[in-house]
Amino acid sequence: MATTADYGLGEFTYPRGWFMVARSEEIGTTPVAARYFGEDVVLYRGGQSGKVFMLEAYCPHMGTHLARNTTSYVVKDGEHVEGDNIRCPYHGWRFGPDGRVNQIPYSPAAVPKSACIKSWKVVERAGCLWTWYDPENQEPEYELPPFEGYNAPHWVNWNVRELGELKCHPQEVVDNMADKAHLEPVHGSIDMVSFENAFDDHVCRQILSAGHKTLASDGGEPMTNDTWYTGPGILQSVMVGANPSHMLIAHTPIDDGVIKVWYGLMVKVDNAEPSTDDVALARAYEEAGVDAFAQDFEIWSNKRPCLHPMMVRGDGPFDKVRIWYRQFYNPRAQAETFQKRVNGRYTTKGTKTAPWETAA
C-alpha cells in the first residue's frame, strides 16, 4: 500500500473536494461512528431541523467517543441527541452542530472557549450525504454536482450501495480516466470508435464510443459513455442507449492509502412514473453495472502501487490525469498552475476515428 507522499502528489495527505460520507437512510438521531481523512467522526441527524451533522468524535473534556456507547443513561434516557445538539455519554457535555459546547449540566462556570470540536459542512443530495474537505479550511471552491435525473420524471433513482473499503490509493482509481487499453481485456469493449479526454479546471472527462462483447449486438450502433470527475472523489457516467443510464461512483479517503467506495445507477424508462417492471429493469442494469465495476475493484485490490507508469504507444494520457489530480493535494492558490498544464481536449489514437496511420 502506497501513500500520498509515495506518489509525490503534494503537501497535503488528503485531497480537497466534495466527498460522500454516507447514504441518507443510514443516518438518524442515533449517532453513527465513522472515519474519514484520518480522523474519527460522528454523524447524526438533528431532531429539530432534520439536518445531518458531522463532528469530530472525541469530547475535549476527557476524550470520550461521542457515538460509541449504548449503556450510559444519557443514551438510555433519550438525551444523546437533543434537538440539533449531541451530548457526551460520559459527563453529559452538550455540543451544538457547530462543534461548540453549549452546556455543561453540572458546572455553574462559563463554558471554556476552548471547549469545541471540529465540525464539517454536510449537504444532503440525491439520497447521499456529502461533506466538503479542505486542509486549508476554506469554503468550497466549486459546487456539489446537482445529479440530474434524481427524482425526475422517467428516471428510476439509484439505490446507492456501499462496496466497502479498498486498500488502494485513490490515484490508482482516478488513473482509469486515461486507461484506454484496459477497456477490452477487462470490460469487453470492442470496435472502439473514439477515446478522448478533456480537462476543464476541477473537471476531468472521458468520452468513449465503442461496441461491447455482450451489451451491444453485432453490427449495432456503438455505445457512447460520457464519464467525468467533479473534483477528486465524485465520478458520474452517462451512457446513451435504449435505456439511458446515469452512474455514480464515489470514493472517500479513510486513511492514507485506504478508501471507502459506493456505487449507484439511475435508469431512464418510458413511463414518467416508473412502474414495477421499470424498477426491475433498472435493478437489472444496476447489477450489470456493479459486476462491471467489480472487474476494476479486483484489479485494484491485487496490484502493487503504480508510482511511475511505463507508458507506451496506445496508452491514454496518464501523465495529464496525474497532473490534473495534483491540484487537489496542494494549496488552492496553486490550483490554476496545474489546470493550465492540462486544460483542453486530448484524443488517444488506435481507434476508428483516430487510427495509427492516416492515408497518404
KETI-579098 format. One line per 2 residues: their letters; for each residue x, z, y of N, C-alpha, C. Coordinates in pm, whole numbers, plus 50000, padded with zeros to 5 digits. Example, Ala and Ser with C-alpha at 12.3 -4.5 7.8 and 13.67 -1.06 7.14 Angstrom:
AS = 51319 50780 49431 51230 50780 49550 51320 50780 49670 | 51285 50708 49775 51367 50714 49894 51290 50787 50003;
end
This chain:
MA = 50085 50000 49881 50000 50000 50000 50088 50000 50124 | 50063 49906 50214 50143 49894 50334 50067 49951 50454;
TT = 50141 49987 50556 50083 50046 50676 50090 49947 50793 | 50024 49984 50901 50027 49902 51022 50170 49877 51068;
AD = 50255 49980 51060 50395 49965 51102 50467 49863 51016 | 50436 49858 50886 50500 49762 50796 50470 49618 50838;
YG = 50350 49595 50888 50312 49460 50932 50361 49429 51073 | 50410 49531 51143 50460 49509 51279 50352 49467 51376;
LG = 50234 49525 51362 50120 49480 51442 50122 49530 51586 | 50176 49648 51608 50176 49701 51744 50193 49851 51746;
EF = 50170 49911 51861 50198 50053 51877 50086 50144 51827 | 49966 50090 51806 49855 50172 51760 49839 50158 51609;
TY = 49802 50268 51543 49783 50266 51398 49655 50195 51359 | 49550 50215 51440 49419 50157 51409 49377 50064 51523;
PR = 49305 49955 51491 49273 49856 51593 49154 49898 51681 | 49157 49848 51801 49050 49871 51898 48931 49779 51866;
GW = 48809 49835 51867 48694 49749 51845 48570 49823 51799 | 48465 49745 51773 48341 49797 51715 48353 49799 51564;
FM = 48307 49910 51503 48317 49924 51357 48189 49988 51302 | 48155 49949 51182 48042 50011 51113 48085 50145 51055;
VA = 47995 50245 51062 48025 50377 51006 47923 50423 50903 | 47804 50361 50901 47703 50399 50802 47584 50304 50814;
RS = 47500 50305 50711 47369 50241 50721 47273 50338 50790 | 47180 50286 50866 47086 50370 50940 47015 50469 50849;
EE = 46972 50423 50733 46892 50505 50642 46969 50624 50586 | 47101 50620 50593 47182 50728 50536 47187 50853 50623;
IG = 47157 50839 50752 47181 50950 50845 47049 51006 50896 | 47026 51133 50864 46910 51205 50913 46955 51332 50983;
TT = 46868 51432 50984 46901 51556 51054 46987 51650 50970 | 47018 51612 50846 47118 51685 50768 47254 51621 50793;
PV = 47348 51692 50853 47477 51633 50888 47550 51577 50765 | 47619 51466 50788 47692 51397 50682 47840 51392 50718;
AA = 47925 51427 50624 48069 51421 50644 48121 51281 50615 | 48215 51236 50694 48277 51105 50673 48420 51111 50725;
RY = 48493 51003 50703 48631 50995 50752 48659 50853 50797 | 48705 50838 50922 48742 50708 50976 48859 50726 51072;
FG = 48943 50623 51079 49055 50621 51173 49145 50743 51156 | 49160 50787 51030 49247 50900 51002 49193 51034 51045;
ED = 49063 51042 51075 49002 51167 51123 48875 51199 51045 | 48853 51326 51017 48728 51371 50957 48623 51382 51066;
VV = 48503 51328 51038 48396 51327 51138 48265 51372 51074 | 48167 51399 51159 48033 51437 51117 47934 51344 51185;
LY = 47839 51293 51107 47731 51209 51159 47600 51282 51139 | 47513 51280 51241 47381 51341 51227 47285 51275 51325;
RG = 47155 51282 51293 47052 51226 51379 46984 51340 51455 | 46983 51331 51584 46923 51436 51665 46774 51449 51642;
GQ = 46725 51571 51632 46584 51593 51611 46500 51570 51735 | 46564 51566 51852 46491 51546 51977 46482 51398 52014;
SG = 46596 51331 52020 46598 51191 52063 46588 51093 51948 | 46622 51136 51826 46627 51044 51712 46753 50961 51709;
KV = 46842 50981 51806 46968 50906 51809 47069 50965 51712 | 47163 50882 51670 47270 50928 51580 47394 50958 51662;
FM = 47459 51069 51629 47580 51111 51698 47693 51126 51598 | 47815 51102 51644 47934 51118 51560 48033 51206 51635;
LE = 48070 51318 51572 48161 51414 51633 48277 51445 51540 | 48384 51492 51599 48495 51549 51523 48440 51655 51429;
AY = 48498 51668 51309 48437 51751 51205 48461 51901 51220 | 48567 51942 51289 48609 52082 51280 48584 52160 51408;
CP = 48524 52276 51394 48497 52365 51506 48629 52419 51561 | 48649 52415 51693 48776 52462 51750 48791 52614 51743;
HM = 48682 52685 51713 48686 52832 51707 48776 52880 51595 | 48741 52840 51468 48822 52882 51353 48839 52771 51250;
GT = 48815 52647 51293 48846 52532 51208 48744 52501 51101 | 48621 52548 51113 48519 52525 51011 48466 52382 51018;
HL = 48445 52322 50901 48384 52188 50894 48236 52200 50928 | 48190 52119 51021 48054 52132 51070 47948 52081 50972;
AR = 47987 52001 50873 47888 51943 50782 47896 52000 50642 | 48013 52037 50597 48030 52074 50457 47989 52220 50432;
NT = 47857 52243 50429 47806 52376 50400 47660 52367 50356 | 47626 52443 50252 47487 52449 50205 47436 52592 50193;
TS = 47523 52692 50210 47487 52831 50181 47471 52919 50304 | 47526 52879 50418 47513 52958 50540 47366 52968 50581;
YV = 47327 53080 50643 47190 53095 50690 47161 53003 50809 | 47266 52957 50876 47246 52855 50978 47181 52732 50914;
VK = 47226 52699 50794 47172 52585 50720 47038 52621 50657 | 47033 52736 50588 46910 52777 50518 46792 52795 50612;
DG = 46817 52844 50733 46710 52869 50829 46673 52746 50912 | 46733 52631 50881 46700 52508 50951 46753 52500 51092;
EH = 46863 52571 51119 46921 52571 51253 47048 52486 51263 | 47080 52416 51155 47204 52338 51153 47202 52231 51262;
VE = 47092 52154 51267 47069 52061 51377 46951 52113 51457 | 46974 52138 51586 46874 52198 51674 46856 52106 51793;
GD = 46743 52033 51795 46728 51929 51896 46832 51821 51871 | 46912 51789 51973 47022 51694 51958 47155 51765 51939;
NI = 47152 51896 51917 47273 51975 51902 47302 52003 51754 | 47425 52042 51725 47464 52082 51590 47535 52217 51598;
RC = 47502 52305 51503 47564 52438 51501 47669 52446 51391 | 47776 52519 51422 47876 52550 51322 47815 52648 51221;
PY = 47827 52622 51092 47767 52711 50993 47839 52845 50977 | 47955 52862 51040 48033 52985 51024 47990 53093 51125;
HG = 47993 53059 51254 47961 53159 51357 47848 53114 51449 | 47790 52997 51422 47673 52954 51498 47702 52891 51632;
WR = 47828 52862 51663 47856 52795 51790 47779 52662 51791 | 47719 52631 51905 47634 52512 51914 47700 52406 52002;
FG = 47708 52284 51947 47772 52172 52015 47666 52071 52057 | 47678 52020 52179 47593 51911 52223 47645 51779 52170;
PD = 47568 51671 52183 47613 51540 52134 47737 51488 52206 | 47771 51549 52319 47894 51510 52389 48016 51584 52336;
GR = 47995 51673 52236 48105 51746 52174 48137 51878 52241 | 48069 51912 52348 48097 52037 52419 48011 52151 52363;
VN = 48073 52268 52351 47997 52387 52310 47904 52427 52424 | 47775 52438 52393 47680 52477 52498 47614 52612 52471;
QI = 47653 52676 52357 47605 52812 52332 47692 52881 52229 | 47730 53005 52259 47792 53094 52161 47696 53211 52148;
PY = 47616 53217 52042 47500 53306 52038 47530 53455 52049 | 47649 53498 52012 47679 53642 52010 47765 53688 52127;
SP = 47808 53595 52215 47901 53631 52321 47836 53619 52458 | 47847 53724 52543 47795 53716 52679 47889 53643 52775;
AA = 48010 53615 52729 48108 53549 52816 48075 53401 52832 | 48125 53343 52940 48108 53199 52963 48180 53121 52854;
VP = 48124 53007 52819 48185 52922 52717 48318 52869 52770 | 48429 52884 52694 48558 52831 52741 48552 52681 52764;
KS = 48617 52637 52869 48618 52494 52899 48682 52412 52789 | 48773 52474 52715 48841 52402 52606 48759 52399 52477;
AC = 48639 52459 52479 48556 52463 52358 48480 52332 52344 | 48550 52232 52299 48489 52100 52282 48561 52023 52172;
IK = 48493 51926 52116 48549 51840 52013 48524 51694 52054 | 48593 51605 51987 48583 51463 52021 48447 51408 51982;
SW = 48393 51321 52065 48269 51250 52033 48293 51100 52043 | 48214 51024 51968 48226 50878 51966 48098 50813 52015;
KV = 48111 50697 52075 47995 50617 52113 47936 50554 51987 | 47807 50573 51962 47740 50517 51844 47620 50434 51888;
VE = 47608 50314 51832 47494 50227 51859 47427 50193 51726 | 47295 50202 51722 47218 50168 51602 47160 50028 51620;
RA = 47197 49937 51531 47150 49798 51544 47151 49730 51408 | 47047 49653 51382 47035 49571 51260 47049 49654 51133;
GC = 46993 49775 51135 46994 49860 51016 47126 49929 50991 | 47217 49924 51088 47350 49981 51071 47387 50066 51192;
LW = 47486 50152 51172 47540 50236 51279 47682 50191 51309 | 47707 50169 51438 47834 50115 51483 47897 50209 51584;
TW = 48027 50222 51578 48098 50303 51676 48208 50221 51742 | 48237 50256 51866 48349 50195 51938 48471 50283 51922;
YD = 48580 50225 51871 48705 50298 51858 48809 50237 51952 | 48875 50323 52029 48979 50277 52120 49082 50388 52136;
PE = 49205 50367 52090 49308 50471 52104 49339 50503 52249 | 49299 50417 52342 49319 50444 52484 49196 50510 52548;
NQ = 49091 50531 52467 48969 50600 52512 48904 50530 52631 | 48900 50399 52628 48832 50323 52733 48695 50275 52683;
EP = 48612 50231 52775 48481 50177 52740 48498 50042 52669 | 48397 50000 52592 48407 49872 52518 48442 49755 52609;
EY = 48532 49670 52562 48572 49553 52641 48489 49430 52605 | 48408 49437 52498 48316 49328 52464 48193 49390 52399;
EL = 48085 49314 52396 47958 49365 52347 47952 49366 52195 | 47877 49462 52141 47844 49460 51999 47757 49338 51972;
PP = 47781 49263 51863 47700 49143 51836 47551 49176 51827 | 47464 49080 51865 47320 49102 51857 47263 49087 51716;
FE = 47338 49022 51624 47293 48999 51487 47159 48924 51486 | 47162 48803 51538 47043 48718 51548 46977 48702 51411;
GY = 46848 48705 51410 46772 48688 51286 46717 48818 51232 | 46781 48931 51265 46733 49059 51213 46598 49091 51276;
NA = 46499 49116 51191 46361 49144 51232 46294 49025 51301 | 46351 48905 51287 46292 48785 51347 46199 48717 51247;
PH = 46098 48643 51294 46011 48568 51202 46092 48475 51111 | 46046 48460 50988 46105 48371 50887 46231 48428 50821;
WV = 46281 48542 50868 46404 48594 50812 46377 48718 50726 | 46439 48722 50609 46439 48842 50525 46562 48923 50563;
NW = 46539 49043 50613 46651 49126 50660 46749 49156 50547 | 46875 49178 50588 46973 49214 50487 46953 49356 50436;
NV = 46992 49375 50314 46995 49506 50251 47142 49543 50238 | 47197 49603 50344 47342 49624 50350 47387 49718 50239;
RE = 47489 49675 50166 47544 49754 50056 47681 49809 50092 | 47704 49930 50051 47838 49987 50063 47916 49948 49938;
LG = 48024 49874 49956 48105 49828 49843 48220 49922 49811 | 48235 50027 49891 48335 50129 49861 48464 50112 49937;
EL = 48564 50187 49892 48694 50187 49956 48786 50082 49894 | 48869 50025 49976 48966 49926 49931 49104 49969 49981;
KC = 49196 49993 49889 49331 50033 49927 49411 49908 49961 | 49385 49861 50079 49443 49736 50126 49438 49738 50278;
HP = 49546 49702 50342 49544 49699 50488 49449 49588 50534 | 49372 49612 50640 49277 49509 50684 49341 49377 50725;
QE = 49471 49376 50753 49538 49249 50781 49517 49149 50668 | 49524 49198 50543 49508 49110 50428 49367 49050 50423;
VV = 49269 49125 50469 49130 49078 50470 49111 48973 50578 | 49163 49000 50696 49149 48908 50808 49224 48777 50782;
DN = 49330 48782 50702 49405 48661 50667 49316 48553 50607 | 49205 48593 50543 49115 48497 50480 49063 48392 50577;
MA = 49062 48425 50706 49012 48330 50803 49093 48202 50808 | 49220 48209 50772 49306 48092 50775 49330 48032 50637;
DK = 49279 48097 50533 49321 48065 50396 49240 47951 50334 | 49268 47830 50376 49202 47711 50321 49230 47694 50172;
AH = 49353 47722 50129 49395 47687 49994 49331 47772 49885 | 49276 47891 49918 49217 47975 49814 49072 47938 49784;
LE = 49013 47853 49867 48869 47829 49855 48831 47757 49726 | 48915 47667 49677 48882 47601 49550 48911 47689 49428;
PV = 49033 47744 49411 49059 47822 49290 48982 47953 49281 | 48952 48016 49395 48883 48145 49392 48732 48129 49403;
HG = 48687 48044 49497 48544 48038 49527 48473 47911 49477 | 48546 47813 49429 48481 47696 49373 48447 47586 49471;
SI = 48506 47588 49590 48483 47479 49684 48546 47350 49632 | 48479 47238 49654 48531 47106 49612 48501 47005 49722;
DM = 48571 46892 49714 48545 46780 49806 48538 46829 49951 | 48642 46898 49992 48643 46956 50126 48645 46847 50232;
VS = 48548 46856 50324 48537 46758 50431 48623 46798 50549 | 48615 46926 50587 48694 46971 50702 48715 47122 50695;
FE = 48824 47167 50756 48857 47309 50767 48921 47330 50902 | 48855 47406 50986 48904 47428 51121 48901 47576 51156;
NA = 48989 47615 51245 48988 47749 51303 48980 47738 51455 | 48912 47834 51516 48903 47837 51661 48920 47981 51708;
FD = 48993 47998 51816 49019 48131 51872 48971 48132 52017 | 48892 48232 52050 48841 48246 52185 48843 48395 52221;
DH = 48955 48439 52276 48975 48578 52315 48956 48672 52195 | 48849 48753 52191 48832 48851 52083 48759 48794 51962;
VC = 48729 48663 51962 48658 48600 51852 48750 48504 51778 | 48750 48515 51645 48826 48425 51558 48726 48355 51466;
RQ = 48732 48222 51458 48630 48145 51387 48692 48057 51279 | 48615 48037 51172 48648 47940 51067 48526 47852 51045;
IL = 48545 47719 51052 48436 47625 51028 48472 47541 50906 | 48394 47556 50801 48422 47490 50673 48307 47399 50636;
SA = 48340 47278 50592 48242 47186 50536 48296 47137 50402 | 48223 47167 50294 48272 47133 50160 48158 47137 50060;
GH = 48182 47075 49944 48091 47090 49832 48125 47216 49755 | 48052 47239 49644 48076 47357 49562 48048 47324 49417;
KT = 48125 47386 49327 48113 47356 49185 47976 47387 49128 | 47910 47490 49180 47780 47529 49124 47668 47536 49229;
LA = 47700 47560 49355 47596 47581 49455 47548 47452 49519 | 47624 47344 49506 47584 47216 49563 47577 47112 49452;
SD = 47472 47030 49454 47454 46930 49349 47553 46816 49366 | 47584 46747 49255 47677 46635 49259 47625 46527 49354;
GG = 47712 46485 49441 47675 46380 49534 47588 46426 49649 | 47555 46554 49654 47471 46606 49760 47548 46628 49888;
EP = 47476 46668 49990 47538 46695 50118 47630 46817 50107 | 47746 46812 50171 47834 46931 50170 47768 47047 50244;
MT = 47808 47168 50207 47759 47287 50276 47849 47315 50396 | 47789 47363 50502 47865 47397 50622 47856 47548 50645;
ND = 47971 47610 50657 47979 47754 50686 48049 47774 50820 | 47984 47848 50907 48043 47889 51033 48065 48040 51023;
TW = 48193 48081 51020 48228 48221 50995 48313 48271 51111 | 48281 48392 51158 48357 48441 51273 48368 48593 51274;
YT = 48482 48638 51323 48506 48779 51352 48476 48804 51499 | 48399 48909 51525 48386 48961 51661 48471 49087 51666;
GP = 48593 49075 51719 48686 49186 51709 48742 49197 51569 | 48807 49308 51537 48882 49318 51412 48802 49363 51290;
GI = 48675 49406 51306 48608 49467 51193 48470 49417 51159 | 48418 49316 51231 48283 49266 51206 48290 49115 51181;
LQ = 48261 49075 51058 48259 48934 51022 48116 48891 50995 | 48078 48777 51052 47949 48716 51023 47973 48572 50978;
SV = 47882 48522 50897 47895 48385 50848 47756 48325 50832 | 47736 48208 50889 47609 48137 50879 47630 48015 50793;
MV = 47546 48000 50688 47553 47883 50601 47427 47800 50619 | 47445 47673 50647 47333 47583 50666 47297 47520 50532;
GA = 47167 47520 50498 47122 47462 50372 46972 47470 50363 | 46917 47457 50241 46773 47462 50222 46716 47594 50273;
NP = 46786 47701 50246 46750 47833 50299 46871 47888 50373 | 46878 47865 50503 46993 47915 50579 47014 48064 50559;
SH = 47140 48106 50559 47171 48248 50539 47264 48297 50648 | 47262 48427 50669 47345 48492 50770 47407 48615 50704;
ML = 47538 48608 50683 47609 48712 50609 47680 48807 50704 | 47688 48932 50661 47765 49035 50732 47866 49096 50636;
IA = 47991 49104 50677 48092 49182 50607 48157 49272 50712 | 48147 49401 50693 48205 49496 50787 48310 49579 50714;
HT = 48423 49597 50776 48524 49686 50718 48582 49775 50827 | 48598 49903 50791 48640 50005 50887 48755 50086 50830;
PI = 48862 50106 50906 48973 50187 50855 48932 50331 50827 | 48971 50380 50710 48956 50521 50676 49087 50592 50708;
DD = 49193 50541 50650 49330 50585 50679 49415 50460 50692 | 49539 50478 50727 49629 50364 50747 49652 50294 50613;
GV = 49595 50174 50597 49607 50101 50473 49491 50120 50378 | 49384 50187 50420 49264 50206 50339 49142 50176 50425;
IK = 49050 50094 50373 48931 50059 50448 48805 50082 50366 | 48692 50096 50434 48561 50103 50372 48490 49972 50403;
VW = 48418 49918 50303 48364 49782 50316 48214 49782 50287 | 48140 49703 50368 47996 49683 50348 47967 49533 50344;
YG = 47855 49498 50279 47813 49358 50268 47662 49348 50286 | 47617 49247 50361 47474 49222 50376 47448 49074 50392;
LM = 47324 49029 50357 47290 48888 50370 47143 48875 50410 | 47118 48807 50521 46983 48769 50562 46957 48624 50520;
VK = 46834 48594 50483 46798 48459 50440 46673 48413 50515 | 46676 48288 50562 46561 48230 50631 46470 48162 50530;
VD = 46340 48190 50540 46241 48137 50445 46133 48063 50522 | 46043 47994 50449 45939 47913 50512 45834 47997 50584;
NA = 45798 48110 50525 45691 48191 50582 45741 48278 50697 | 45665 48278 50807 45702 48361 50921 45704 48509 50881;
EP = 45608 48548 50798 45605 48682 50742 45647 48670 50596 | 45771 48703 50561 45821 48678 50425 45731 48739 50318;
ST = 45706 48660 50214 45625 48704 50101 45713 48777 49999 | 45648 48830 49897 45722 48896 49789 45819 48798 49723;
DD = 45773 48674 49704 45861 48572 49646 45979 48541 49738 | 45952 48539 49869 46060 48514 49965 46167 48623 49957;
VA = 46122 48747 49947 46217 48859 49938 46298 48850 49810 | 46230 48811 49699 46301 48796 49572 46406 48686 49581;
LA = 46371 48576 49649 46467 48467 49669 46587 48516 49749 | 46560 48590 49855 46669 48641 49940 46759 48735 49862;
RA = 46701 48819 49777 46783 48912 49698 46869 48837 49596 | 46819 48725 49545 46899 48644 49453 47018 48583 49527;
YE = 46994 48535 49650 47103 48484 49732 47205 48594 49758 | 47153 48713 49785 47240 48828 49813 47330 48858 49695;
EA = 47273 48856 49574 47353 48882 49453 47464 48779 49438 | 47430 48652 49464 47531 48547 49453 47641 48568 49557;
GV = 47600 48613 49677 47699 48639 49782 47790 48755 49748 | 47733 48862 49693 47814 48977 49652 47914 48935 49545;
DA = 47868 48853 49449 47958 48805 49344 48073 48725 49402 | 48043 48641 49502 48148 48560 49565 48248 48649 49638;
FA = 48197 48748 49710 48286 48838 49783 48368 48923 49687 | 48311 48956 49571 48385 49034 49471 48508 48958 49423;
QD = 48505 48825 49430 48623 48747 49392 48739 48776 49486 | 48709 48788 49615 48813 48826 49711 48855 48971 49689;
FE = 48757 49058 49668 48781 49201 49654 48881 49226 49540 | 48864 49153 49430 48954 49172 49315 49096 49130 49350;
IW = 49109 49020 49424 49242 48975 49467 49309 49081 49553 | 49237 49127 49655 49295 49225 49749 49332 49356 49678;
SN = 49255 49393 49576 49278 49520 49507 49403 49517 49420 | 49453 49397 49389 49560 49387 49289 49680 49307 49337;
KR = 49695 49292 49468 49810 49218 49520 49905 49313 49592 | 50028 49276 49602 50120 49354 49684 50103 49310 49829;
PC = 50143 49391 49924 50127 49354 50065 50202 49225 50098 | 50137 49139 50174 50199 49015 50220 50246 49035 50363;
LH = 50367 49087 50376 50419 49117 50509 50466 48990 50581 | 50515 48894 50504 50565 48769 50563 50519 48653 50476;
PM = 50407 48588 50508 50357 48476 50427 50459 48363 50417 | 50474 48307 50298 50560 48191 50278 50473 48066 50295;
MV = 50459 48023 50418 50367 47914 50449 50423 47780 50404 | 50333 47697 50347 50370 47562 50305 50268 47464 50360;
RG = 50297 47337 50347 50205 47234 50393 50072 47246 50319 | 49964 47254 50393 49832 47272 50332 49773 47409 50355;
DG = 49858 47506 50388 49806 47637 50428 49742 47626 50566 | 49647 47716 50592 49589 47723 50724 49681 47799 50819;
PF = 49638 47819 50943 49723 47880 51046 49728 48033 51037 | 49792 48081 50929 49807 48226 50913 49878 48288 51034;
DK = 49977 48216 51086 50052 48270 51199 49962 48292 51320 | 49869 48200 51344 49778 48213 51458 49684 48332 51438;
VR = 49631 48348 51317 49540 48459 51288 49611 48592 51311 | 49735 48600 51266 49807 48727 51281 49841 48757 51426;
IW = 49871 48656 51505 49893 48678 51648 49763 48725 51713 | 49652 48658 51681 49521 48697 51735 49489 48843 51702;
YR = 49517 48882 51578 49483 49016 51531 49564 49125 51603 | 49683 49092 51646 49771 49192 51709 49717 49243 51842;
QF = 49629 49167 51907 49577 49211 52038 49506 49345 52028 | 49451 49376 51908 49372 49498 51893 49458 49621 51860;
YN = 49586 49599 51830 49678 49708 51796 49773 49742 51910 | 49751 49680 52023 49836 49701 52139 49751 49735 52261;
PR = 49812 49791 52366 49734 49827 52485 49647 49712 52534 | 49529 49746 52581 49435 49644 52627 49496 49554 52734;
AQ = 49584 49608 52815 49647 49530 52921 49729 49413 52864 | 49767 49420 52736 49846 49313 52674 49760 49212 52598;
AE = 49630 49235 52587 49545 49150 52504 49550 49004 52546 | 49548 48979 52675 49548 48841 52723 49674 48766 52681;
TF = 49785 48837 52670 49910 48774 52627 49896 48714 52488 | 49835 48789 52395 49814 48739 52259 49708 48629 52257;
QK = 49605 48645 52337 49497 48545 52340 49548 48409 52386 | 49631 48409 52489 49683 48283 52542 49769 48209 52441;
RV = 49830 48283 52348 49916 48220 52248 49838 48147 52139 | 49708 48179 52127 49631 48119 52017 49502 48052 52059;
NG = 49447 48084 52174 49317 48029 52212 49314 47877 52196 | 49209 47826 52133 49197 47683 52109 49147 47656 51969;
RY = 49148 47529 51929 49093 47485 51801 49204 47420 51718 | 49206 47450 51589 49312 47402 51500 49250 47344 51373;
TT = 49293 47223 51337 49245 47157 51217 49355 47158 51112 | 49321 47203 50991 49416 47202 50881 49397 47074 50801;
KG = 49503 46999 50781 49494 46872 50710 49478 46894 50560 | 49451 46783 50491 49427 46790 50347 49279 46788 50316;
TK = 49198 46732 50407 49054 46719 50390 49015 46574 50417 | 48887 46545 50394 48841 46407 50413 48850 46363 50559;
TA = 48824 46456 50651 48830 46418 50793 48968 46436 50853 | 49056 46506 50780 49194 46525 50827 49286 46504 50708;
PW = 49299 46379 50661 49383 46352 50542 49530 46370 50573 | 49608 46378 50462 49753 46395 50481 49815 46277 50553;
ET = 49771 46159 50515 49828 46038 50576 49716 45959 50642 | 49745 45898 50751 49647 45811 50817 49682 45665 50788;
AA = 49579 45584 50787 49601 45441 50755 49683 45376 50864 | 49765 45279 50823 49850 45209 50920 49765 45120 51008;
end
